[in-house]
Amino acid sequence: MSKKIPETFKSYLHSLQAVPGKPVSLMHDFYTHCHNKPVSEYDIKAMLKKSISQLAVMQDKLYAHDKYGVLIVLQAMDAAGKDGAIKHVMRGLNPQGVKVWSFKSPNSIELDHDYFWRHYSALPARGEIGIFNRSHYENVLVTRVHPEYVMNEKLPGIEKVDDITPEFWQSRYEQINRFEQNLHENGTIVLKFFLHVSKEEQRKRFLERIDNPSKNWKLSAADSKERKLWDNYMHAYEEMISSTTSAIAPWYIIPADDKWFARFCIASVIVAETKKLDLKYPEVSDKQRAELQIIKEELLNEKNE
């Protein structure tokens, strides 16, 4: 018997969504671990498997419907589980209809354009699912913690770090909101996930990467250096989420200390949100049905020739 997502869990998912206009406190408003899971540990993997099957059906309808694209944005601190979420949640989808982009530090060509430029060409087409593993939000996260990086953008009126005022960041939040509003109005559904991992859990995962030779490549001195700026990043995330969550492009704060539960939450949100689109296969006209019957008869007659 297949497991169904209980109504209590649907309410739980809703509680993970940041409320537009309400300041976010990651420490007080959202947990990194769900201690009283509305579903049992035993059921999570089975229910995740069902959600993945539902995503596969959604993807097929999304392609046939051909009016919407879906953009999934994943942001998190290092070792929060973004790569694992992509691997396990999207495993049942047709790879031809899914594009994953992992955005690194911008190169010299990208820096000669506005910070949205490299993301435009990566956006999903109608009928496609696009996944941004890190995204345009790096420009109000990494640059917020390291404002000196903004100097590489050669912006008018920004001659030194002291020129980067609170108004500068507020302007960027507004730019991002306009960007996502434009996407929404033109048929791109934007779903944003912050994988909320605790500092202690990150420490454990970093140690695992050191102790496991096959994972050594995943950790660098730069990662350790950024960890020392944890509080700065939490402040940047709080302000960013507070300023850019909206009804048309909500942020979901996913408890990420338990990897499997985090993946289940992400898959469940995507299923729930895309159901609202009422995706349907194109209707066939009476004339087309008649043509199909003619083709069917021709194919059946081939067998008798």
VOBA-1610 file (N, C-alpha, C; in pm, whole numbers, padded with zeros to 5 digits, always signed):
BEGIN
Met+00085-00120+00000Met+00000+00000+00000Met+00088+00124+00000Ser+00063+00217-00092Ser+00147+00337-00101Ser+00116+00432+00013Lys+00219+00500+00057Lys+00205+00596+00166Lys+00157+00730+00113Lys+00063+00789+00181Lys+00013+00921+00145Lys+00069+01024+00241Ile+00091+01143+00190Ile+00138+01252+00276Ile+00021+01297+00364Pro+00035+01290+00496Pro-00075+01328+00584Pro-00101+01478+00582Glu-00223+01515+00615Glu-00261+01656+00615Glu-00174+01735+00712Thr-00134+01671+00824Thr-00050+01742+00921Thr+00084+01780+00859Phe+00133+01696+00769Phe+00260+01727+00704Phe+00244+01842+00606Lys+00130+01850+00540Lys+00105+01961+00449Lys+00105+02092+00526Ser+00051+02089+00647Ser+00054+02209+00732Ser+00197+02241+00773Tyr+00273+02136+00797Tyr+00414+02155+00834Tyr+00491+02222+00720Leu+00467+02176+00598Leu+00533+02236+00483Leu+00502+02384+00473His+00378+02418+00499His+00338+02559+00493His+00414+02641+00597Ser+00445+02580+00711Ser+00518+02652+00817Ser+00662+02679+00779Leu+00713+02610+00678Leu+00851+02630+00634Leu+00865+02750+00541Gln+00754+02807+00500Gln+00757+02919+00405Gln+00773+03051+00479Ala+00870+03129+00435Ala+00889+03263+00493Ala+00769+03350+00455Val+00725+03430+00548Val+00606+03514+00528Val+00648+03648+00469Pro+00592+03686+00353Pro+00627+03816+00293Pro+00600+03931+00390Gly+00696+04020+00401Gly+00680+04137+00487Gly+00717+04113+00632Lys+00746+03989+00669Lys+00782+03958+00808Lys+00932+03930+00818Pro+01004+04003+00903Pro+01149+03978+00919Pro+01175+03835+00963Val+01277+03774+00907Val+01311+03636+00936Val+01425+03628+01037Ser+01406+03545+01139Ser+01512+03512+01232Ser+01537+03362+01219Leu+01649+03325+01159Leu+01677+03183+01138Leu+01694+03109+01269Met+01741+03177+01371Met+01763+03112+01500Met+01632+03087+01574His+01539+03181+01566His+01417+03172+01646His+01295+03123+01569Asp+01292+03145+01438Asp+01172+03112+01361Asp+01177+02976+01293Phe+01297+02925+01267Phe+01311+02801+01190Phe+01416+02709+01252Tyr+01386+02580+01252Tyr+01477+02481+01307Tyr+01565+02422+01196Thr+01683+02374+01235Thr+01768+02302+01141Thr+01738+02153+01144His+01664+02110+01245His+01629+01969+01258His+01485+01959+01309Cys+01407+01874+01247Cys+01268+01854+01291Cys+01265+01742+01394His+01247+01778+01520His+01252+01679+01628His+01123+01599+01639Asn+01013+01660+01602Asn+00884+01591+01609Asn+00826+01579+01468Lys+00887+01492+01390Lys+00847+01479+01250Lys+00701+01433+01239Pro+00623+01499+01152Pro+00484+01460+01133Pro+00469+01327+01060Val+00580+01273+01012Val+00581+01138+00953Val+00698+01063+01015Ser+00686+00932+01022Ser+00789+00851+01087Ser+00914+00838+01000Glu+01026+00810+01062Glu+01151+00788+00990Glu+01134+00673+00890Tyr+01061+00572+00931Tyr+01041+00453+00847Tyr+00971+00488+00716Asp+00879+00584+00722Asp+00798+00616+00605Asp+00863+00717+00510Ile+00962+00791+00556Ile+01016+00902+00478Ile+01066+00859+00341Lys+01149+00753+00338Lys+01206+00712+00209Lys+01099+00661+00114Ala+00999+00590+00168Ala+00891+00539+00083Ala+00810+00654+00026Met+00784+00754+00109Met+00705+00869+00065Met+00785+00956-00032Leu+00917+00964-00011Leu+01002+01037-00104Leu+00997+00971-00241Lys+01000+00838-00241Lys+00993+00764-00367Lys+00864+00796-00441Lys+00753+00805-00367Lys+00625+00839-00430Lys+00627+00982-00483Ser+00685+01074-00405Ser+00693+01213-00450Ser+00775+01224-00578Ile+00883+01145-00588Ile+00967+01146-00708Ile+00885+01098-00828Ser+00801+00995-00806Ser+00714+00947-00915Ser+00616+01055-00957Gln+00565+01130-00860Gln+00471+01239-00891Gln+00542+01349-00970Leu+00669+01374-00936Leu+00745+01475-01009Leu+00766+01433-01154Ala+00785+01303-01176Ala+00804+01253-01313Ala+00678+01276-01395Val+00560+01253-01336Val+00434+01276-01406Val+00418+01426-01432Met+00451+01507-01331Met+00443+01653-01347Met+00532+01698-01461Gln+00653+01646-01468Gln+00745+01688-01573Gln+00690+01655-01712Asp+00631+01538-01725Asp+00574+01498-01854Asp+00461+01592-01895Lys+00375+01626-01800Lys+00266+01719-01828Lys+00318+01860-01854Leu+00421+01899-01780Leu+00481+02031-01798Leu+00530+02048-01941Tyr+00597+01943-01993Tyr+00649+01947-02130Tyr+00535+01952-02232Ala+00432+01870-02210Ala+00320+01865-02305Ala+00237+01993-02300His+00218+02047-02179His+00139+02169-02160His+00206+02288-02228Asp+00338+02295-02214Asp+00423+02390-02288Asp+00388+02537-02266Lys+00347+02571-02143Lys+00320+02712-02111Lys+00401+02762-01993Tyr+00453+02670-01913Tyr+00528+02708-01795Tyr+00667+02646-01796Gly+00760+02716-01732Gly+00888+02659-01696Gly+00897+02665-01544Val+00977+02579-01485Val+00992+02577-01339Val+01139+02601-01304Leu+01164+02704-01225Leu+01299+02734-01179Leu+01309+02703-01030Ile+01399+02613-00996Ile+01423+02575-00857Ile+01557+02633-00814Val+01554+02715-00711Val+01674+02781-00660Val+01715+02716-00528Leu+01839+02673-00518Leu+01892+02613-00396Leu+02007+02699-00343Gln+01992+02744-00221Gln+02097+02822-00155Gln+02123+02761-00018Ala+02249+02765+00026Ala+02283+02706+00156Ala+02429+02732+00188Met+02462+02709+00312Met+02602+02707+00352Met+02665+02579+00298Asp+02798+02573+00296Asp+02867+02453+00248Asp+02826+02331+00329Ala+02813+02217+00260Ala+02783+02087+00321Ala+02639+02076+00371Ala+02552+02165+00326Ala+02412+02158+00370Ala+02333+02053+00294Gly+02385+02005+00180Gly+02318+01897+00108Gly+02253+01935-00023Lys+02297+02044-00085Lys+02237+02085-00213Lys+02257+01979-00321Asp+02381+01931-00336Asp+02410+01833-00440Asp+02331+01704-00418Gly+02323+01660-00293Gly+02248+01538-00262Gly+02100+01554-00291Ala+02047+01673-00263Ala+01906+01700-00290Ala+01878+01690-00439Ile+01966+01749-00519Ile+01949+01743-00664Ile+01955+01598-00712Lys+02052+01525-00663Lys+02074+01386-00704Lys+01955+01297-00671His+01903+01309-00548His+01799+01216-00502His+01658+01262-00538Val+01632+01392-00534Val+01497+01440-00563Val+01467+01433-00712Met+01568+01460-00795Met+01545+01468-00939Met+01579+01338-01013Arg+01604+01232-00941Arg+01655+01109-01002Arg+01555+01044-01099Gly+01425+01066-01080Gly+01326+01002-01166Gly+01285+01084-01287Leu+01346+01201-01303Leu+01306+01290-01413Leu+01382+01259-01541Asn+01323+01298-01652Asn+01388+01283-01781Asn+01499+01387-01792Pro+01625+01345-01802Pro+01736+01441-01804Pro+01729+01539-01920Gln+01655+01506-02027Gln+01643+01597-02140Gln+01563+01721-02104Gly+01479+01710-01999Gly+01395+01824-01962Gly+01439+01894-01836Val+01558+01859-01785Val+01610+01920-01663Val+01751+01973-01688Lys+01773+02097-01650Lys+01906+02156-01663Lys+01952+02206-01526Val+02069+02162-01484Val+02125+02201-01355Val+02244+02291-01380Trp+02242+02407-01312Trp+02352+02503-01327Trp+02412+02529-01189Ser+02542+02508-01179Ser+02614+02538-01055Ser+02700+02662-01080Phe+02657+02773-01026Phe+02724+02899-01054Phe+02842+02922-00958Lys+02958+02939-01017Lys+03080+02967-00941Lys+03106+03118-00942Ser+03223+03157-00896Ser+03260+03299-00899Ser+03257+03348-01044Pro+03201+03466-01069Pro+03192+03515-01206Pro+03329+03540-01269Asn+03341+03509-01398Asn+03467+03532-01468Asn+03469+03674-01524Ser+03577+03709-01593Ser+03595+03846-01640Ser+03488+03888-01740Ile+03444+03795-01825Ile+03341+03827-01922Ile+03208+03853-01850Glu+03176+03770-01754Glu+03051+03786-01680Glu+03051+03915-01599Leu+03166+03953-01548Leu+03177+04075-01469Leu+03162+04201-01554Asp+03174+04186-01686Asp+03154+04300-01775Asp+03006+04319-01811His+02919+04239-01748His+02774+04253-01765His+02710+04267-01627Asp+02581+04299-01625Asp+02513+04304-01495Asp+02506+04164-01437Tyr+02484+04153-01308Tyr+02496+04023-01241Tyr+02385+03925-01276Phe+02281+03970-01345Phe+02177+03878-01391Phe+02214+03812-01524Trp+02308+03872-01595Trp+02335+03835-01734Trp+02362+03686-01750Arg+02446+03629-01667Arg+02481+03488-01683Arg+02367+03393-01645His+02268+03446-01576His+02155+03363-01536His+02044+03360-01642Tyr+02036+03464-01723Tyr+01930+03469-01823Tyr+01934+03350-01917Ser+02051+03321-01972Ser+02062+03212-02069Ser+02043+03076-02005Ala+02051+03070-01871Ala+02036+02942-01801Ala+01891+02917-01758Leu+01803+03013-01781Leu+01665+02997-01738Leu+01596+02885-01815Pro+01505+02812-01750Pro+01435+02703-01819Pro+01340+02755-01926Ala+01335+02684-02036Ala+01237+02716-02141Ala+01100+02664-02097Arg+00997+02699-02171Arg+00865+02644-02140Arg+00871+02492-02150Gly+00815+02425-02051Gly+00817+02279-02050Gly+00939+02220-01983Glu+01030+02304-01936Glu+01154+02256-01875Glu+01158+02288-01726Ile+01247+02216-01657Ile+01279+02243-01517Ile+01425+02286-01511Gly+01450+02401-01451Gly+01586+02449-01432Gly+01620+02452-01284Ile+01741+02411-01252Ile+01785+02410-01112Ile+01911+02495-01101Phe+01902+02596-01017Phe+02019+02680-00989Phe+02080+02636-00856Asn+02195+02571-00865Asn+02271+02532-00746Asn+02362+02651-00714Arg+02316+02735-00624Arg+02363+02872-00606Arg+02307+02953-00723Ser+02295+03081-00708Ser+02215+03156-00806Ser+02250+03304-00804His+02155+03384-00857His+02170+03529-00854His+02175+03581-00710Tyr+02134+03499-00615Tyr+02137+03542-00474Tyr+02278+03548-00416Glu+02374+03489-00484Glu+02513+03503-00438Glu+02554+03650-00435Asn+02485+03731-00514Asn+02519+03873-00525Asn+02465+03957-00410Val+02391+03892-00318Val+02353+03960-00193Val+02390+03873-00073Leu+02473+03771-00098Leu+02517+03683+00010Leu+02669+03689+00023Val+02739+03629-00072Val+02885+03631-00068Val+02936+03775-00075Thr+02876+03855-00163Thr+02921+03993-00175Thr+02882+04076-00052Arg+02778+04033+00018Arg+02739+04104+00140Arg+02841+04079+00251Val+02889+03956+00259Val+02990+03920+00358Val+03128+03971+00315His+03151+03975+00183His+03277+04024+00127His+03247+04140+00031Pro+03211+04255+00082Pro+03173+04366-00006Pro+03284+04408-00102Glu+03408+04373-00071Glu+03518+04407-00162Glu+03500+04341-00298Tyr+03425+04230-00303Tyr+03402+04162-00431Tyr+03319+04249-00526Val+03237+04335-00470Val+03153+04423-00553Val+03240+04513-00639Met+03359+04546-00591Met+03448+04634-00667Met+03484+04574-00802Asn+03481+04440-00812Asn+03513+04375-00939Asn+03407+04399-01046Glu+03290+04445-01003Glu+03180+04468-01097Glu+03191+04602-01170Lys+03279+04687-01122Lys+03305+04817-01188Lys+03176+04898-01207Leu+03101+04910-01098Leu+02972+04979-01104Leu+02989+05131-01097Pro+02908+05205-01170Pro+02913+05352-01161Pro+02881+05397-01019Gly+02960+05489-00969Gly+02935+05545-00836Gly+02991+05464-00721Ile+03045+05346-00750Ile+03106+05262-00646Ile+03257+05262-00670Glu+03324+05354-00603Glu+03468+05367-00622Glu+03548+05299-00511Lys+03483+05280-00396Lys+03548+05215-00281Lys+03442+05142-00200Val+03487+05054-00110Val+03394+04973-00031Val+03299+05060+00050Asp+03347+05174+00097Asp+03263+05263+00178Asp+03144+05318+00101Asp+03150+05310-00033Asp+03037+05356-00114Asp+02922+05257-00115Ile+02947+05136-00063Ile+02844+05032-00062Ile+02762+05047+00065Thr+02651+05114+00055Thr+02569+05151+00169Thr+02453+05052+00187Pro+02379+05059+00298Pro+02258+04977+00314Pro+02159+04999+00200Glu+02154+05119+00148Glu+02065+05148+00035Glu+02105+05068-00089Phe+02235+05044-00104Phe+02284+04964-00217Phe+02224+04823-00213Trp+02226+04762-00093Trp+02173+04626-00080Trp+02021+04625-00097Gln+01954+04724-00044Gln+01810+04732-00060Gln+01773+04744-00207Ser+01853+04819-00281Ser+01830+04833-00425Ser+01846+04698-00495Arg+01943+04621-00452Arg+01964+04489-00512Arg+01847+04396-00484Tyr+01796+04399-00363Tyr+01679+04317-00330Tyr+01562+04354-00422Glu+01545+04483-00444Glu+01436+04528-00531Glu+01458+04484-00675Gln+01584+04486-00721Gln+01616+04438-00855Gln+01581+04290-00869Ile+01616+04212-00767Ile+01587+04068-00770Ile+01437+04043-00770Asn+01364+04119-00690Asn+01219+04104-00688Asn+01157+04136-00823Arg+01207+04240-00889Arg+01156+04274-01023Arg+01190+04164-01123Phe+01310+04112-01114Phe+01356+04003-01201Phe+01263+03883-01188Glu+01232+03845-01066Glu+01147+03727-01044Glu+01000+03755-01077Gln+00957+03878-01057Gln+00822+03916-01097Gln+00807+03904-01248Asn+00908+03947-01320Asn+00907+03939-01465Asn+00903+03793-01511Leu+00981+03708-01443Leu+00979+03566-01478Leu+00840+03507-01456His+00782+03540-01343His+00649+03489-01309His+00545+03532-01412Glu+00548+03657-01449Glu+00449+03709-01543Glu+00463+03647-01682Asn+00581+03592-01710Asn+00604+03531-01840Asn+00607+03378-01835Gly+00555+03322-01726Gly+00534+03177-01723Gly+00639+03093-01656Thr+00732+03155-01583Thr+00832+03077-01509Thr+00794+03073-01361Ile+00775+02954-01308Ile+00742+02935-01167Ile+00872+02928-01088Val+00888+03016-00991Val+01013+03025-00914Val+00991+02968-00774Leu+01065+02862-00741Leu+01059+02800-00609Leu+01198+02807-00547Lys+01209+02866-00428Lys+01339+02893-00368Lys+01352+02819-00234Phe+01464+02749-00219Phe+01487+02669-00100Phe+01619+02708-00034Phe+01611+02741+00095Phe+01732+02760+00175Phe+01746+02637+00264Leu+01853+02560+00243Leu+01878+02442+00324Leu+01945+02488+00453His+01868+02485+00559His+01907+02543+00688His+01980+02438+00772Val+02112+02436+00762Val+02194+02341+00837Val+02255+02411+00958Ser+02274+02338+01066Ser+02335+02396+01186Ser+02486+02400+01172Lys+02547+02487+01247Lys+02693+02497+01244Lys+02757+02369+01294Glu+02695+02305+01392Glu+02748+02180+01446Glu+02739+02068+01343Glu+02628+02062+01269Glu+02614+01959+01166Glu+02714+01983+01053Gln+02737+02109+01019Gln+02839+02137+00917Gln+02975+02090+00964Arg+03005+02111+01092Arg+03134+02065+01148Arg+03149+01914+01130Lys+03043+01840+01160Lys+03047+01694+01147Lys+03068+01653+01001Arg+03002+01721+00910Arg+03014+01685+00769Arg+03151+01723+00713Phe+03207+01832+00762Phe+03343+01868+00722Phe+03441+01762+00768Leu+03426+01716+00892Leu+03514+01611+00946Leu+03500+01482+00866Glu+03377+01450+00826Glu+03354+01331+00745Glu+03427+01343+00611Arg+03426+01462+00554Arg+03494+01482+00426Arg+03646+01466+00440Ile+03697+01501+00556Ile+03841+01487+00580Ile+03876+01340+00602Asp+03791+01268+00677Asp+03819+01129+00712Asp+03792+01032+00598Asn+03709+01073+00502Asn+03677+00986+00389Asn+03756+01032+00267Pro+03858+00954+00224Pro+03942+00996+00110Pro+03862+01029-00016Ser+03750+00960-00037Ser+03672+00985-00159Ser+03598+01118-00154Lys+03598+01182-00034Lys+03531+01310-00020Lys+03627+01425+00010Asn+03758+01395+00011Asn+03856+01499+00040Asn+03845+01618-00054Trp+03812+01590-00178Trp+03806+01695-00279Trp+03696+01796-00252Lys+03600+01759-00167Lys+03487+01846-00140Lys+03518+01956-00038Leu+03634+01949+00025Leu+03666+02047+00130Leu+03798+02116+00099Ser+03799+02248+00121Ser+03920+02325+00096Ser+03945+02423+00210Ala+04061+02484+00208Ala+04093+02584+00309Ala+03996+02702+00301Ala+03950+02732+00180Ala+03855+02841+00162Ala+03723+02811+00234Asp+03680+02684+00231Asp+03557+02646+00301Asp+03571+02669+00451Ser+03686+02632+00504Ser+03711+02651+00647Ser+03713+02799+00682Lys+03769+02878+00594Lys+03776+03023+00617Lys+03636+03084+00619Glu+03550+03041+00527Glu+03414+03095+00523Glu+03334+03052+00646Arg+03364+02935+00700Arg+03293+02887+00820Arg+03313+02983+00937Lys+03431+03044+00943Lys+03459+03139+01052Lys+03372+03264+01043Leu+03308+03283+00928Leu+03220+03399+00908Leu+03073+03359+00917Trp+03047+03251+00989Trp+02912+03195+00998Trp+02807+03299+01035Asp+02831+03375+01141Asp+02733+03473+01188Asp+02706+03579+01082Asn+02810+03619+01010Asn+02792+03717+00903Asn+02700+03662+00794Tyr+02721+03535+00761Tyr+02637+03474+00658Tyr+02493+03459+00706Met+02473+03422+00832Met+02337+03407+00883Met+02263+03541+00876His+02333+03648+00908His+02270+03781+00899His+02235+03814+00754Ala+02326+03781+00662Ala+02302+03808+00520Ala+02183+03727+00470Tyr+02174+03601+00512Tyr+02062+03517+00471Tyr+01930+03569+00527Glu+01931+03608+00653Glu+01809+03658+00715Glu+01756+03781+00642Glu+01844+03874+00612Glu+01800+03996+00545Glu+01757+03967+00402Met+01830+03878+00336Met+01797+03843+00198Met+01661+03775+00190Ile+01637+03675+00276Ile+01510+03604+00274Ile+01395+03697+00310Ser+01416+03780+00412Ser+01312+03875+00454Ser+01274+03969+00342Ser+01372+04008+00261Ser+01350+04110+00158Ser+01304+04054+00023Thr+01318+03923+00003Thr+01291+03870-00131Thr+01190+03754-00134Thr+01133+03718-00020Thr+01026+03617-00027Thr+00897+03687-00068Ser+00818+03621-00147Ser+00695+03683-00197Ser+00594+03575-00230Ala+00473+03615-00257Ala+00368+03519-00291Ala+00399+03448-00422Ile+00466+03518-00514Ile+00492+03457-00646Ile+00629+03389-00652Ala+00716+03414-00554Ala+00848+03350-00550Ala+00887+03330-00404Pro+00822+03234-00337Pro+00845+03216-00193Pro+00977+03148-00160Trp+01027+03179-00042Trp+01142+03108+00014Trp+01090+03002+00110Tyr+01143+02881+00097Tyr+01117+02775+00193Tyr+01246+02747+00270Ile+01237+02752+00402Ile+01354+02726+00488Ile+01346+02581+00532Ile+01430+02497+00472Ile+01425+02353+00490Ile+01520+02308+00600Pro+01472+02239+00703Pro+01563+02186+00806Pro+01655+02081+00743Ala+01785+02106+00742Ala+01876+02027+00660Ala+01972+01938+00739Asp+01958+01931+00871Asp+02048+01844+00949Asp+02021+01697+00919Asp+01897+01664+00884Asp+01860+01529+00843Asp+01843+01532+00691Lys+01939+01474+00620Lys+01941+01485+00475Lys+01816+01427+00409Trp+01773+01309+00453Trp+01659+01245+00388Trp+01530+01323+00411Phe+01515+01376+00532Phe+01395+01454+00559Phe+01395+01583+00478Ala+01512+01643+00463Ala+01524+01765+00382Ala+01484+01737+00237Arg+01531+01625+00183Arg+01498+01590+00045Arg+01349+01566+00029Phe+01290+01501+00128Phe+01147+01475+00125Phe+01068+01605+00127Cys+01110+01699+00210Cys+01043+01829+00218Cys+01050+01902+00085Ile+01168+01904+00024Ile+01185+01974-00103Ile+01096+01912-00211Ala+01099+01779-00222Ala+01017+01712-00322Ala+00869+01739-00299Ser+00827+01737-00173Ser+00686+01758-00141Ser+00641+01899-00175Val+00726+01997-00150Val+00693+02136-00185Val+00679+02151-00336Ile+00772+02094-00411Ile+00766+02105-00557Ile+00638+02042-00610Val+00603+01924-00557Val+00480+01857-00600Val+00359+01945-00568Ala+00353+01996-00445Ala+00238+02076-00402Ala+00225+02204-00485Glu+00336+02272-00511Glu+00331+02399-00583Glu+00298+02380-00730Thr+00351+02275-00791Thr+00325+02255-00934Thr+00183+02202-00958Lys+00123+02139-00857Lys-00017+02096-00870Lys-00108+02215-00891Lys-00070+02329-00837Lys-00151+02450-00850Lys-00160+02498-00995Leu-00067+02453-01078Leu-00066+02496-01218Leu-00176+02430-01300Asp-00232+02321-01248Asp-00336+02247-01319Asp-00287+02208-01459Leu-00170+02145-01462Leu-00112+02105-01590Leu-00195+01994-01655Lys-00214+02006-01786Lys-00294+01908-01858Lys-00228+01875-01992Tyr-00254+01755-02036Tyr-00212+01720-02171Tyr-00300+01793-02272Pro-00247+01832-02385Pro-00327+01905-02485Pro-00449+01823-02529Glu-00561+01889-02544Glu-00683+01820-02590Glu-00676+01798-02741Val-00725+01684-02780Val-00726+01648-02922Val-00865+01676-02980Ser-00870+01742-03094Ser-00998+01776-03157Ser-01061+01652-03221Asp-01189+01663-03254Asp-01259+01554-03321Asp-01191+01520-03454Lys-01147+01622-03524Lys-01079+01599-03652Lys-00949+01521-03632Gln-00874+01558-03526Gln-00749+01487-03498Gln-00775+01342-03457Arg-00883+01321-03380Arg-00917+01184-03340Arg-00951+01099-03462Ala-01022+01159-03554Ala-01058+01086-03678Ala-00932+01050-03756Glu-00837+01144-03760Glu-00711+01119-03831Glu-00634+01007-03762Leu-00637+01005-03628Leu-00568+00901-03553Leu-00628+00764-03583Gln-00758+00757-03596Gln-00823+00629-03628Gln-00782+00580-03766Ile-00768+00673-03860Ile-00722+00635-03995Ile-00580+00579-03988Ile-00495+00647-03911Ile-00356+00602-03895Ile-00355+00464-03829Lys-00442+00446-03727Lys-00449+00317-03658Lys-00485+00205-03755Glu-00585+00231-03838Glu-00628+00130-03935Glu-00515+00096-04032Glu-00442+00198-04074Glu-00329+00174-04166Glu-00224+00088-04099Leu-00196+00115-03973Leu-00095+00039-03901Leu-00139-00106-03880Leu-00269-00125-03848Leu-00321-00261-03830Leu-00320-00339-03960Asn-00350-00270-04071Asn-00350-00337-04201Asn-00210-00379-04243Glu-00107-00307-04196Glu+00030-00343-04228Glu+00059-00485-04184Lys-00001-00525-04072Lys+00025-00658-04017Lys-00028-00768-04107Asn-00133-00732-04181Asn-00197-00832-04266Asn-00140-00836-04408Glu-00051-00744-04439Glu+00006-00740-04574Glu+00115-00844-04592
//
